[in-house]
Amino acid sequence: MWQLVSCPAVKGGVIRKRTEITIEIEEVIYAADHRNRLTRAWCSSCGSETPMVTPERAAAIAGVTVRTINRWVEAESVHFTETRNGLLLLCVYSLSA
């Protein structure tokens, strides 16, 4: 004759099993203009011509908000330049540093 022993996994005579599933996703964001080209400009910090993006695209690439990007610019923790007409551009290479 079988006897049911007290066990936390057994509730009401039913054995319960817990399965945990972890899913990892790698995402690549390609930031290009309407002609499918990245804007390239001189990055004085890198000392070469590099792909440059707007703060909105930089935020999407870095996975942060535009406000965070602006804070990074003010703290000079990313490479950036301003065009003659006042457009802010950020060096893509400094976003992953």
N, C-alpha and C positions, 0 to 999 in steps of 0.2 A: 504494500500500500504506500502511495506517495503522499508526502506532506508538504504543503506550501510554506516556505520559510519567509520571514519578513525581510524584504529587500526594497530599497528606495526605488529601484527601477521597475519593480512589480507593483502595479496598482490594480486592485480589484481582480487579481488573477491574470492580468494581461501584462506581458512584458513590453515595455516601451523602449524604443531605440531612438537615439538622436544622431542625425547625420549633419555634419557641417560641410558646406561647399564654399570654397573661396575661388573667386574669379578675378584674374588679373587682366587688365586691358592696357595696351600700349597704344597711345594716340599720337599721330603725326599731323600737324597742322601746316598746310602749305599756304603761305601768305603771298599772293601775287596780285598785281594790278589787272585792269581789264584786258591787257594785252598778254596776260599769263607770264609776266616777267616781274621779278622782284625789283624794287627801286634800289639802285646802287648809288652810294655817295661816299665821299671821303670821311673816314672816321679818324680823327686826329689821335685818339687814344690808342687805336689799333695800328695806326700808321699806314693804312692802306684803304683801298676802296672796298666797302663791305655792303652786304644787303641791309637796307634800312626800312623800317616800318613805322606807321603812325602809332600813337599811343593806344588806339583801339585794337589794332592788330597785335601790338606788343602784349597787351593784356590777355588776348586770346591765346597767344603762344605761351606765355608764362603761367596761364591759369590763375590770374589775379584780376583785380578790378582796375579800371583806368585810374582811379584815385590812388591806388597803390603805385602804379607806374609813375604818376606825377610826383609822389613822395620820393621814389627812387631817383627821379631826375633832380629834384631839389636837393637831395642828399649826395648827388653825384655818384651814386653807386652803379649806374649804367652809363654806357656811352651814348651821347646824343648830339645832335646838331640842329640848328634852326635855319631854315631857308630864308632867302631875302624877303619873301612875302610872309614870314612869320610861322611857317609850318614846322612843327616839331617832329623830328625823325629820330628813331632809336636804332642803334646798331643791334642786329639780331644776335650776333656772337656774344654780346655782353648780357643778354637775357638769360643765357644758360650758365653764366659764370657764378 
